[in-house]
Amino acid sequence: MNGMEIVDKHQKKPRSRKFYFKLLLFLSFFGIFFFFVYTSFFGGTGLTGSLVSTGGIITGTTFGGTGLTGSLVSTGGIITGTTPENLINFSAEMTIPPMALEGKFAKVELSAGGNSFLQIGDQKSSLENFRDNYIVLENYEGEISFDEKEILNLDGRASGVTINGIFMTPNKKGTSRVSLQNPLPYFSLNIMDEVRAKKISHKTSGFANVGNGKNLIKLDNEQVSITNFVGDMKLAKGKIILLGKIQRIDVSGEQKVYVGV
């Protein structure tokens, strides 16, 4: 009939604006939720690049951006050069390698004693009581070398020196010359803020943690090479503990591992 319109009852009605608004709101909420879950597990700040495994060798790119500059020199070819800006969070506990360091350190703490003397300016202090001497060097600048048993050399300047709680340096501005007369057996050595090492390379056992737990490496008498370490160093009970940042670590032995920039 003329003027009559036939309507299909099954024809779908067009979506309303309210429907699309609800859909957009749901997708936005889901995106935010996914972002928080992802960053909780994979670390969403200060991290770019990827870690790729190729034939048992881990490679990757991580940028920390510490902005630190400076240098640390080694006698004996263990540690030389300067540190770069792009570094990865790093910690390790390993057997102690022979090391020779030169640089500026905010504090050096030493528990030691033996047949040696510590020369502080014009004063000479005996260190014969093994393990009974607690020595603190403030703002130390100079050389320090050691192996797993002894402090082999200590020669530099410090703004303050205390031995067993007694302040040994004169009450005046500036620094005093500090030197060790003979090798000194030690119980613990703590070097803080900051050790800067271009290369630490030795055969060792222990473990290394790279990238806040993303790469945990167990070491069993394997050759380890750490490039551009910046951080704190502690030695005690035959172990060296490193806490800071590195550019890369290479392990060769039964396992072959590389993690770094």
FILUM-426074 format. One record per residue: x, y, z of N, C-alpha, C in turn; residue in one letter; residue number from 1. Coordinates in steps of 0.05 Angstrom, whole numbers, plus 32768, in hexadecimal, padded with zeros to 4 digits. Layout:
BEGIN
ATOM  n.px  n.py  n.pz  ca.px  ca.py  ca.pz  c.px  c.py  c.pz  aa    i
ATOM     X     Y     Z      X      Y      Z     X     Y     Z   A  NUM
...
This chain:
BEGIN
ATOM  n.px  n.py  n.pz  ca.px  ca.py  ca.pz  c.px  c.py  c.pz  aa    i
ATOM  8011  7FE8  8000   8000   8000   8000  8012  8019  8000   M    1
ATOM  8007  802E  7FF3   8016   8046   7FF2  8019  8053  800D   N    2
ATOM  8031  805E  8013   8036   806B   802D  803C  8059  8044   G    3
ATOM  803D  803F  803F   8042   802C   8055  8060  8024  8054   M    4
ATOM  806E  8024  806C   808B   801D   806E  808E  8003  807C   E    5
ATOM  809D  7FF0  8070   80A1   7FD6   807C  80BB  7FD7  808C   I    6
ATOM  80B9  7FD0  80A6   80D0   7FD1   80B9  80D8  7FB5  80C1   V    7
ATOM  80F2  7FAF  80BD   80FD   7F95   80C6  8101  7F95  80E3   D    8
ATOM  80F3  7F83  80F2   80F5   7F83   810F  8111  7F7B  8118   K    9
ATOM  8120  7F6C  8107   813B   7F62   810F  8151  7F76  8108   H   10
ATOM  814A  7F8D  80FC   815F   7FA1   80F5  816B  7FAC  810E   Q   11
ATOM  8187  7FAD  810F   8195   7FB7   8126  8194  7FD6  8127   K   12
ATOM  818F  7FDF  8140   818F   7FFC   8144  81AC  8007  8145   K   13
ATOM  81B0  801F  813B   81CB   802A   813C  81D4  802E  8159   P   14
ATOM  81EF  802B  815E   81FA   802E   8178  81F8  804B  8181   R   15
ATOM  81F1  804E  819B   81EF   8069   81A6  820A  8074  81AE   S   16
ATOM  820C  808E  81B3   8225   809A   81BC  822D  8090  81D7   R   17
ATOM  8219  808A  81E8   821F   8080   8203  822D  8065  8201   K   18
ATOM  8226  8054  81EE   8233   803A   81EB  8251  803E  81E4   F   19
ATOM  8257  8050  81D1   8273   8054   81C9  8283  8061  81E0   Y   20
ATOM  8276  8072  81F0   8284   807E   8206  828B  8069  821B   F   21
ATOM  8279  8057  8221   827E   8041   8233  8295  802F  8229   K   22
ATOM  8295  802A  820F   82AA   8019   8203  82C5  8026  8205   L   23
ATOM  82C6  8040  81FF   82DF   804F   8201  82E9  8050  821E   L   24
ATOM  82D7  8053  8231   82DE   8054   824D  82EA  8039  8256   L   25
ATOM  82DE  8023  824D   82E7   8008   8254  8303  8003  8248   F   26
ATOM  8307  800A  822F   8322   8006   8222  8337  8017  8230   L   27
ATOM  8330  8030  8238   8344   8040   8246  834C  8034  8261   S   28
ATOM  8338  802A  8270   833D   801E   828A  834F  8005  8286   F   29
ATOM  8348  7FF4  8271   8357   7FDC   826C  8374  7FE3  8265   F   30
ATOM  8378  7FF8  8255   8393   8000   824D  83A4  8009  8265   G   31
ATOM  8398  8019  8277   83A6   8022   828F  83AD  800A  82A1   I   32
ATOM  839A  7FF8  82A4   839F   7FE0   82B5  83B5  7FCF  82A9   F   33
ATOM  83B6  7FCB  828F   83CB   7FBC   8282  83E6  7FC9  8285   F   34
ATOM  83E7  7FE4  8284   8400   7FF3   8287  840C  7FEE  82A3   F   35
ATOM  83FB  7FF0  82B8   8405   7FEC   82D3  840E  7FCF  82D7   F   36
ATOM  8401  7FBC  82CD   8409   7FA0   82CF  8424  7F9C  82C1   V   37
ATOM  8427  7FA7  82A9   843F   7FA3   829A  8457  7FB0  82A8   Y   38
ATOM  8454  7FC9  82B2   846A   7FD6   82BF  8471  7FC9  82DA   T   39
ATOM  845E  7FBD  82E7   8463   7FAF   8300  8476  7F97  82FC   S   40
ATOM  8472  7F89  82E6   8482   7F71   82E0  849C  7F77  82D1   F   41
ATOM  849C  7F8B  82C0   84B2   7F8F   82AE  84C1  7FAA  82B2   F   42
ATOM  84B8  7FBA  82C4   84C6   7FD3   82CA  84C2  7FE8  82B5   G   43
ATOM  84B0  7FFA  82B9   84A8   800C   82A4  84B7  8026  82A3   G   44
ATOM  84C9  802C  82B6   84D7   8045   82B6  84F4  8041  82B0   T   45
ATOM  84FF  8053  829F   851B   8053   8299  8525  803A  828A   G   46
ATOM  8514  802C  827C   851C   8013   826F  8513  8014  8252   L   47
ATOM  8526  8011  8240   851F   800E   8224  852E  7FF7  8218   T   48
ATOM  8526  7FEE  8201   8535   7FD8   81F4  8529  7FBD  81FC   G   49
ATOM  8539  7FA8  81F7   852F   7F8D   81FB  8546  7F7B  8202   S   50
ATOM  853F  7F64  820E   8553   7F4F   8213  854C  7F38  8201   L   51
ATOM  8560  7F2F  81F2   855C   7F1A   81DF  856F  7F03  81E4   V   52
ATOM  8566  7EEB  81E4   8577   7ED4   81E8  857E  7EC7  81CE   S   53
ATOM  8598  7EC5  81C9   85A1   7EB9   81B0  85B6  7EA3  81B6   T   54
ATOM  85AE  7E8A  81B5   85C0   7E75   81B9  85CD  7E75  81D5   G   55
ATOM  85BD  7E7C  81E9   85C7   7E7C   8205  85D5  7E95  820D   G   56
ATOM  85D7  7EA8  81FB   85E4   7EC2   8201  85CE  7ED7  8203   I   57
ATOM  85CD  7EE4  821A   85B8   7EF8   821E  85C3  7F14  8216   I   58
ATOM  85B5  7F21  8204   85BD   7F3C   81FD  85A6  7F4F  8200   T   59
ATOM  85AC  7F69  8202   8596   7F7C   8205  859F  7F98  8208   G   60
ATOM  858C  7FAA  820C   8592   7FC7   820F  8582  7FD2  8226   T   61
ATOM  858F  7FDE  8239   8582   7FEA   8250  8591  8004  8256   T   62
ATOM  8582  801A  825A   858F   8033   825F  8587  803E  827A   F   63
ATOM  859B  8043  828B   8595   804E   82A6  8598  806C  82A8   G   64
ATOM  85AC  8077  8299   85AF   8094   8299  85B8  809F  82B4   G   65
ATOM  85CF  8096  82BF   85D7   80A1   82D9  85E4  80BC  82D7   T   66
ATOM  85EF  80C3  82C0   85FC   80DD   82BD  8615  80E1  82CD   G   67
ATOM  8622  80CA  82D5   863A   80CC   82E5  8653  80CE  82D3   L   68
ATOM  8667  80DC  82DC   8680   80DE   82CD  8696  80D9  82E0   T   69
ATOM  86AE  80D4  82D6   86C5   80CF   82E7  86D6  80B9  82DD   G   70
ATOM  86EA  80B1  82EC   86FC   809C   82E2  8707  808C  82F9   S   71
ATOM  870F  8074  82F3   871C   8062   8307  8732  8053  82F8   L   72
ATOM  874A  8053  8303   8761   8048   82F6  876B  8030  8305   V   73
ATOM  8775  801B  82F7   8780   8003   8304  879D  8000  82FC   S   74
ATOM  87AC  7FF7  8310   87C7   7FED   8309  87C5  7FCF  8307   T   75
ATOM  87CE  7FC4  82F1   87CB   7FA7   82ED  87B6  7FA1  82D8   G   76
ATOM  87AA  7FB5  82CC   8798   7FB0   82B6  877C  7FA6  82BE   G   77
ATOM  8775  7FA7  82D8   875B   7F9D   82E0  8745  7FB2  82DB   I   78
ATOM  874A  7FCB  82E3   8736   7FE0   82E1  8743  7FF9  82D5   I   79
ATOM  8737  8003  82C0   8741   801C   82B3  872A  802C  82A8   T   80
ATOM  872E  8046  82A4   871D   8055   8293  8706  8064  82A1   G   81
ATOM  86F2  806B  8291   86DB   807B   829B  86C1  806B  8297   T   82
ATOM  86AC  8075  82A4   8692   8067   82A2  867F  8076  8290   T   83
ATOM  866E  8068  8281   865A   8075   826F  8641  807D  827F   P   84
ATOM  862E  808A  8271   8616   8092   827E  8600  807D  827E   E   85
ATOM  85FF  806C  826A   85EA   8058   8267  85F1  803E  8275   N   86
ATOM  85E5  8038  828C   85EC   8021   829C  85D4  8012  82A5   L   87
ATOM  85D8  7FF9  82AE   85C3   7FE7   82B7  85C7  7FE2  82D5   I   88
ATOM  85B1  7FE0  82E4   85B2   7FD9   8300  85C0  7FBE  8304   N   89
ATOM  85D1  7FBC  8318   85E2   7FA5   831B  85E9  7FA0  8338   F   90
ATOM  85E9  7F87  8340   85F4   7F7F   835A  8601  7F63  8357   S   91
ATOM  8615  7F5E  8368   8623   7F44   8366  8631  7F3D  8380   A   92
ATOM  8634  7F24  8385   8644   7F1A   839B  8656  7F04  8390   E   93
ATOM  8671  7F09  8391   8684   7EF7   8384  869C  7EF4  8396   M   94
ATOM  86AE  7EE1  838E   86C8   7EDF   839B  86D8  7EF8  8393   T   95
ATOM  86EB  7EFF  83A4   86FA   7F19   83A1  8711  7F16  838D   I   96
ATOM  8712  7F28  8379   8729   7F29   8367  873E  7F3D  8372   P   97
ATOM  8757  7F3A  836A   876A   7F4F   8370  8762  7F69  8361   P   98
ATOM  8763  7F80  836F   875A   7F99   8363  876B  7FB0  836C   M   99
ATOM  876E  7FC3  835A   877C   7FDC   8361  876A  7FF3  8357   A  100
ATOM  8761  8004  836A   874F   801A   8363  875C  8034  8368   L  101
ATOM  8754  8048  8359   875C   8064   835D  8745  8076  8357   E  102
ATOM  873D  8087  8369   8727   8099   8365  8720  80A9  837D   G  103
ATOM  8707  80B5  837D   86FC   80C4   8393  86E5  80B4  839F   K  104
ATOM  86E6  80B0  83B9   86D2   80A0   83C7  86C8  80AF  83DF   F  105
ATOM  86AE  80B1  83E2   86A2   80C0   83F8  86AA  80B5  8413   A  106
ATOM  86AC  809A  8415   86B3   808D   842E  86BF  8072  8429   K  107
ATOM  86D5  806C  8438   86E1   8051   8438  86E1  8047  8454   V  108
ATOM  86D4  8031  8459   86D3   8025   8474  86E3  800B  8473   E  109
ATOM  86F3  8007  8488   8706   7FF0   8488  8707  7FE4  84A4   L  110
ATOM  8703  7FCA  84A6   8708   7FBC   84BF  8720  7FAA  84BB   S  111
ATOM  8736  7FB0  84C9   874F   7FA2   84C3  8763  7FA5  84DA   A  112
ATOM  8778  7F96  84D8   878D   7F98   84EC  87A4  7F85  84E4   G  113
ATOM  87BC  7F8D  84EC   87D3   7F7C   84E6  87ED  7F8C  84EA   G  114
ATOM  8802  7F81  84E0   881D   7F8D   84E3  8820  7FA3  84CF   N  115
ATOM  8812  7FBA  84D3   8814   7FD0   84C1  880E  7FEA  84D0   S  116
ATOM  8814  8001  84C3   880E   801B   84CE  87FF  802B  84BA   F  117
ATOM  87ED  803C  84C3   87DF   804F   84B2  87EB  806B  84B7   L  118
ATOM  87F7  8076  84A3   8803   8091   84A4  87ED  80A5  849E   Q  119
ATOM  87E8  80B8  84B1   87D4   80CD   84AD  87E1  80E8  84B2   I  120
ATOM  87E8  80F5  849C   87F8   810E   849F  8812  8107  84AC   G  121
ATOM  8818  8114  84C3   8831   810F   84D1  882E  80F9  84E6   D  122
ATOM  8816  80EE  84EA   8811   80DA   84FE  8814  80BE  84F2   Q  123
ATOM  881C  80AB  8503   881E   808F   84FB  880F  807E  8510   K  124
ATOM  87FA  8070  8506   87E9   8060   8518  87ED  8043  8513   S  125
ATOM  87F2  8034  8528   87F6   8017   8526  87DB  8009  8522   S  126
ATOM  87DB  7FF4  8512   87C3   7FE4   850C  87C8  7FC6  8512   L  127
ATOM  87D5  7FC1  8529   87DD   7FA6   852F  87C7  7F94  853A   E  128
ATOM  87B1  7FA0  8544   879B   7F8F   854F  8789  7F86  8538   N  129
ATOM  878C  7F6D  8530   877C   7F62   851A  875F  7F62  851F   F  130
ATOM  874F  7F6D  850D   8732   7F70   850E  8728  7F84  8523   R  131
ATOM  873A  7F90  8532   8732   7FA2   8548  8732  7FBF  853E   D  132
ATOM  873B  7FC4  8526   873D   7FE0   851C  8727  7FE5  8508   N  133
ATOM  8717  7FF9  850E   8702   8002   84FC  870B  801E  84F1   Y  134
ATOM  8712  801F  84D8   871D   8037   84CB  8709  8043  84B7   I  135
ATOM  8705  805D  84B9   86F3   806B   84A6  8703  8082  8499   V  136
ATOM  8703  8082  847F   870F   8098   8470  86F8  80A8  8462   L  137
ATOM  86F6  80C2  8469   86E1   80D3   845D  86ED  80E1  8445   E  138
ATOM  86DD  80E2  842F   86E5   80F0   8416  8702  80E8  840E   N  139
ATOM  8706  80CE  840B   8720   80C4   8404  8725  80C6  83E6   Y  140
ATOM  873C  80D0  83DF   8744   80D2   83C3  8760  80C6  83C0   E  141
ATOM  8762  80B1  83B0   877D   80A5   83AD  877A  8088  83A4   G  142
ATOM  878F  8078  83AB   8790   805C   83A2  8789  8049  83B9   E  143
ATOM  877E  8033  83B2   877A   801D   83C4  877A  8003  83B4   I  144
ATOM  878A  7FF0  83BD   878C   7FD6   83AF  878A  7FC0  83C4   S  145
ATOM  877F  7FA9  83BB   877A   7F93   83CE  8777  7F79  83BF   F  146
ATOM  8779  7F63  83CE   8772   7F48   83C4  875E  7F3D  83D9   D  147
ATOM  875A  7F23  83D8   8746   7F17   83EA  874E  7F17  8407   E  148
ATOM  8767  7F1C  840D   8771   7F1B   8429  877B  7F35  8434   K  149
ATOM  8788  7F46  8424   8796   7F5E   842E  8790  7F77  841E   E  150
ATOM  8791  7F8E  842C   8793   7FA8   841F  87B1  7FAB  8417   I  151
ATOM  87B6  7FAB  83FE   87D2   7FAB   83F4  87DE  7FC7  83F4   L  152
ATOM  87CD  7FDB  83EE   87D7   7FF6   83EC  87C0  800A  83F2   N  153
ATOM  87C7  801F  8400   87B4   8035   8406  87C4  804E  8406   L  154
ATOM  87BF  8060  83F4   87D0   8078   83F2  87BE  808E  83E5   D  155
ATOM  87B9  80A3  83F5   87A8   80B9   83EB  87A4  80CF  8400   G  156
ATOM  878E  80DD  83FE   8788   80F2   8410  876A  80F0  8419   R  157
ATOM  8765  80F8  8432   874A   80F7   843D  8744  810F  844E   A  158
ATOM  872B  8118  844E   8723   812F   845E  8720  8128  847B   S  159
ATOM  871C  810E  8481   871A   8105   849D  8721  80E8  849F   G  160
ATOM  872E  80E1  84B5   8736   80C5   84BB  872F  80BF  84D8   V  161
ATOM  8720  80A9  84DD   871B   80A0   84F8  8724  8083  84FB   T  162
ATOM  8730  807D  8512   8739   8062   8518  872C  805A  8533   I  163
ATOM  871A  8046  8532   870C   803D   854A  86FD  8055  8558   N  164
ATOM  86F1  8066  8547   86E1   807C   8552  86F1  8094  8559   G  165
ATOM  870B  8094  8557   871C   80AB   855F  8723  80BA  8545   I  166
ATOM  871D  80D4  8545   8723   80E5   852E  8741  80EA  852D   F  167
ATOM  874F  80E3  8517   876C   80E3   8516  8777  80FB  8506   M  168
ATOM  8766  8108  84F5   8770   811E   84E5  876E  8138  84F3   T  169
ATOM  877F  814C  84EE   877E   8166   84FB  8763  8174  84F6   P  170
ATOM  875A  8185  8508   8742   8194   8505  8748  81AD  84F4   N  171
ATOM  874A  81A9  84DB   874E   81BF   84C8  8742  81B7  84AD   K  172
ATOM  873E  81CC  849D   8733   81C7   8482  8748  81BA  8470   K  173
ATOM  873E  81AC  845C   8751   819F   844A  8752  8181  844F   G  174
ATOM  8767  8174  8444   876A   8157   8446  8785  8150  8451   T  175
ATOM  8788  8137  845A   87A1   812D   8465  87AA  8115  8455   S  176
ATOM  87C4  8113  8452   87D0   80FC   8444  87CC  80E3  8455   R  177
ATOM  87C2  80CD  8448   87BE   80B3   8455  87CC  809E  8445   V  178
ATOM  87DB  808D  8453   87E9   8077   8445  87ED  805F  8457   S  179
ATOM  87ED  8048  844B   87F1   802F   845A  880E  8026  8456   L  180
ATOM  881C  801F  846D   8838   8019   846B  883E  7FFD  8461   Q  181
ATOM  882E  7FE9  8469   8831   7FCD   8460  8816  7FC1  8459   N  182
ATOM  8815  7FAC  8449   87FC   7F9E   8444  87EE  7F98  845E   P  183
ATOM  87D3  7F9B  845E   87C3   7F98   8477  87AD  7F84  8473   L  184
ATOM  87AD  7F6E  8483   8797   7F5B   8482  877D  7F69  848B   P  185
ATOM  8767  7F63  847D   874E   7F71   8483  8737  7F5D  8486   Y  186
ATOM  8723  7F66  8495   870B   7F56   849A  86F5  7F5F  8487   F  187
ATOM  86F3  7F79  8484   86DF   7F84   8471  86E9  7F9F  8466   S  188
ATOM  86DF  7FA5  844E   86E6   7FBE   8441  86CD  7FC8  8432   L  189
ATOM  86C5  7FE1  8437   86AD   7FEC   842B  86B5  8006  841E   N  190
ATOM  86B1  8008  8403   86B7   8020   83F3  869D  802B  83E8   I  191
ATOM  8696  8043  83F0   867C   804E   83E9  867E  8067  83D9   M  192
ATOM  866B  806A  83C6   8665   8083   83B8  867E  8091  83AD   D  193
ATOM  8688  8089  8397   8681   8071   8388  869A  8066  837C   E  194
ATOM  869B  804B  837A   86AF   803D   836B  86A7  803E  834D   V  195
ATOM  86BA  8045  833C   86B5   8046   831F  86CA  8035  8311   R  196
ATOM  86C1  8020  8305   86D4   800C   82F9  86CC  8006  82DD   A  197
ATOM  86DF  800B  82CA   86D9   8004   82AE  86D8  7FE7  82A9   K  198
ATOM  86EA  7FD8  82B7   86EB   7FBB   82B2  86F2  7FAC  82CC   K  199
ATOM  86E2  7F99  82D4   86E8   7F86   82E9  86E7  7F6A  82DD   I  200
ATOM  86FD  7F5C  82DC   86FE   7F43   82CE  870E  7F2E  82DE   S  201
ATOM  8701  7F18  82E5   870F   7F03   82F4  86FE  7EE9  82F3   H  202
ATOM  870A  7ED3  82FB   86FC   7EBA   82FD  86F0  7EB8  8319   K  203
ATOM  86D6  7EB2  831B   86C9   7EB5   8334  86B0  7EA3  8337   T  204
ATOM  86A6  7EA1  834F   868D   7E93   8355  867C  7EA5  8365   S  205
ATOM  8661  7EA1  8364   864E   7EB2   8372  8636  7EB6  8361   G  206
ATOM  862B  7ECF  8361   8614   7ED5   8350  8615  7EF2  8348   F  207
ATOM  8607  7EF8  8332   8604   7F14   8329  85E6  7F18  8322   A  208
ATOM  85DC  7F30  8329   85C0   7F37   8324  85C0  7F50  8312   N  209
ATOM  85B6  7F4D  82FA   85B7   7F63   82E6  859A  7F6C  82E0   V  210
ATOM  8595  7F87  82E1   857B   7F91   82DA  8566  7F8C  82EE   G  211
ATOM  856B  7F90  8308   8557   7F8D   831D  8549  7F72  831C   N  212
ATOM  8559  7F5D  831A   854F   7F42   831C  8546  7F36  8301   G  213
ATOM  8548  7F45  82EC   8540   7F3A   82D2  8554  7F24  82C8   K  214
ATOM  856D  7F26  82D0   8581   7F12   82C8  8592  7F0B  82E1   N  215
ATOM  858D  7EF3  82EC   859C   7EE9   8303  85AF  7ED4  82F8   L  216
ATOM  85C9  7ED9  82FC   85DE   7EC8   82F1  85ED  7EBA  8307   I  217
ATOM  85ED  7EA0  8308   85FC   7E91   831C  8618  7E8B  8310   K  218
ATOM  862D  7E90  8320   8648   7E8D   8316  8656  7E77  8325   L  219
ATOM  8662  7E65  8317   8670   7E4E   8323  868C  7E4C  8316   D  220
ATOM  86A0  7E5A  8322   86BB   7E5A   8318  86BC  7E61  82FB   N  221
ATOM  86B0  7E77  82F4   86AE   7E80   82D8  86BB  7E9B  82D4   E  222
ATOM  86C4  7EA0  82BC   86D1   7EBA   82B5  86BB  7ECF  82B2   Q  223
ATOM  86BD  7EE4  82C2   86AA   7EFA   82C1  86B8  7F14  82BA   V  224
ATOM  86AC  7F23  82A8   86B6   7F3D   82A0  86A0  7F52  82A3   S  225
ATOM  86A3  7F65  82B5   868F   7F7A   82BA  869A  7F94  82AF   I  226
ATOM  868A  7FA1  829E   8692   7FB9   8291  8684  7FD2  829D   T  227
ATOM  8694  7FE6  82A4   8689   8000   82AD  8677  7FFD  82C5   N  228
ATOM  8682  7FF4  82DB   8674   7FF3   82F5  8675  800D  8303   F  229
ATOM  865F  8017  830D   865D   802F   831D  864C  8029  8336   V  230
ATOM  8657  802C  834E   8647   8026   8366  8658  8022  837F   G  231
ATOM  864D  8012  8391   865B   800D   83AB  8667  7FF1  83AA   D  232
ATOM  867C  7FED  83BA   868B   7FD4   83BB  8690  7FCD  83D8   M  233
ATOM  868A  7FB4  83DF   868F   7FAA   83FB  869C  7F8F  83F9   K  234
ATOM  86B1  7F8C  840A   86C0   7F73   840B  86BE  7F68  8428   L  235
ATOM  86B7  7F4F  842B   86B5   7F42   8445  86B3  7F24  8442   A  236
ATOM  86C1  7F15  8453   86BF   7EF8   8454  86C5  7EEB  8439   K  237
ATOM  86D9  7EF6  842B   86E2   7EEA   8412  86D0  7EF0  83FA   G  238
ATOM  86BC  7F03  83FE   86AA   7F0A   83E8  86AB  7F27  83E2   K  239
ATOM  86A7  7F2E  83C9   86A4   7F4A   83C1  8687  7F4E  83B9   I  240
ATOM  867A  7F63  83C4   865E   7F6A   83BE  865E  7F84  83AE   I  241
ATOM  8653  7F83  8396   8650   7F9B   8385  8633  7FA3  8384   L  242
ATOM  862E  7FBD  8387   8612   7FC7   8385  8613  7FE2  8376   L  243
ATOM  8607  7FE2  835E   8607   7FFB   834F  85FC  7FF6  8333   G  244
ATOM  860C  7FFF  831F   8604   7FFD   8303  861B  7FF4  82F2   K  245
ATOM  8615  7FE7  82DB   862A   7FDE   82C8  8621  7FE4  82AC   I  246
ATOM  8633  7FE2  8299   862C   7FE3   827D  8627  7FC7  8272   Q  247
ATOM  8637  7FB3  827B   8633   7F98   8271  8642  7F84  8283   R  248
ATOM  863A  7F6B  8281   8648   7F55   828E  864A  7F3E  827B   I  249
ATOM  8662  7F33  8279   8667   7F1B   8269  8670  7F04  827A   D  250
ATOM  8665  7EED  8276   866C   7ED5   8285  8674  7EBF  8271   V  251
ATOM  868B  7EB3  8276   8694   7E9D   8264  869D  7E86  8276   S  252
ATOM  8696  7E6E  826E   869D   7E56   827D  868A  7E40  8273   G  253
ATOM  867D  7E32  8286   8669   7E1E   827F  8651  7E2C  8272   E  254
ATOM  864B  7E45  827B   8636   7E55   826E  8643  7E6D  8261   Q  255
ATOM  8636  7E77  824C   863F   7E8F   823E  8628  7EA3  823F   K  256
ATOM  862C  7EB9  824E   8616   7ECC   8252  8621  7EE8  824D   V  257
ATOM  8611  7EF8  8240   8616   7F15   823D  85FD  7F24  8242   Y  258
ATOM  85FE  7F38  8254   85E8   7F49   8259  85F2  7F66  8259   V  259
ATOM  85E6  7F78  8249   85F0   7F93   824A  85E5  7FA4  8234   G  260
ATOM  85F0  7FBC  8232   85E8   7FD0   821F  85F1  7FC8  8203   V  261
